[in-house]
Amino acid sequence: MISLRDGDMTRIILENVTKIFDGEAAAVSGFSLEVADGEFMVIVGPSGCGKTTTLRMIAGLEEATSGNIYIEDSCVNDVPPQGRDIAMVFQNYTLYPHMTAYQNMAFALKMRKVPGAEIDKRVRESAKLLGIEQLLSRKPKALSGGQRQRVAVGRAIVRNPRAFLFDEPLSNLDAALRLTMRAELKDLHRRLQTTTIYVTHDQAEAMSLGGRICVMREGKAQQTAAPWEVYEQPANRFVAGFLGTPPMNFLAGRIEADGDMMSLVIGEDTIVLPQRFNAVLQGRYGQEMVLGARPENISLEPFDGRAGGVISATVGLIEPAGPRTEVHLTSRTGQKFIAIAGPHIGLRVGEAAKMYLELEKLHIFEPGQTGRNVILPDAMLG
């Protein structure tokens, strides 16, 4: 059985890495990340945020303008790609069209002059691991997208690399096949336990695959944590809005205090905030802030029997989505938001509605696209 765990530790560390292309703004700026031995780390963010450039710098395909990249305890800034012992799987598979699947998987080993018997053993073990034994004699044009992707992964596995780098490997597949391949990649990592860095713009893919995820925006890391933590405790407004389908709702308002009771006033609606918010909102009286509430935390019924969190709105659109309904609304201040309801609701487009907030799940952000989540301790904001 092929094994990528030979006793060597493979941590990957990026230390304040910056990449500036000629005459352009920084594609990556002051980026730091530590990936533990055997970890599955996902870097996620919108197109153009610098995630592929970051991956290419780790692989040695791009040179960092400044900062350091370490593989375990060795700085590899000046080490060429072939000396880093890292396998990269690309979005477009990069298979040789004139070679069979077997030949594609064996090619790198032949270039290293690995003995033929060892090449055959590795290729066939990798093919068995990926369920493509019966495809080894076919050329890429005779393979489906999912089969070509498995061959590309197999080509990486046979090298016994210190780490895998995946660059949007599932983006060319249809939705159903993406789900299947996602599960297969997760199971593959469980069995092989090889350090893996995976880049994607798909937030659902990031949440399902990553042991931890790093959210990027405009070349900078916004938050690195376990998926559940990034979802439930987003460091800033960008992270909160990027993860989640539908995304988190944002409603601007003003902080007010009445004795020991803190409120966020949104037009004519007053949201009485939980007591635990008091300490972090001290000194912010009268300031404009942004309330964050995920659609599943807004309902047609009170969550806890209290009416301290109510938004008056008008129904703009009702979208049935199987077991749930997405209700698009506009507040009296003209701010749009989405609530989640059951499959059968009594609302109609154009009707006025009162929407209830789950107060314990609210977030308060400073204004701006990357306004910090003031509810979180400073230690959780990095």
Secondary structure, 3 states (H helix, E strand, C coil): CCCCCCCCCCCEEEEEEEEECCCCCEEEEEEEEEECCCCEEEEECCCCCCHHHHHHHHHCCCCCCEEEEEECCEECCCCCHHHCCEEEECCCCCCCCCCCHHHHHHHHHHHCCCCHHHHHHHHHHHHHHHCCHHHCCCCHHHCCHHHHHHHHHHHHHCCCCCEEEEECCCCCCCHHHHHHHHHHHHHHHHHHCCEEEEEECCHHHHHHHCCEEEEEECCEEEEEECHHHHHHCCCEHHHHHHCCCCCCEEEEEEEEEECCEEEEEECCEEEECCHHHHHHHCCCCCCEEEEEECHHHEECCCCCCCCCCEEEEEEEEEEEECCEEEEEEEECCCCEEEEEECCCCCCCCCCEEEEEECHHHCEEECCCCCCEECCCCHHHCC
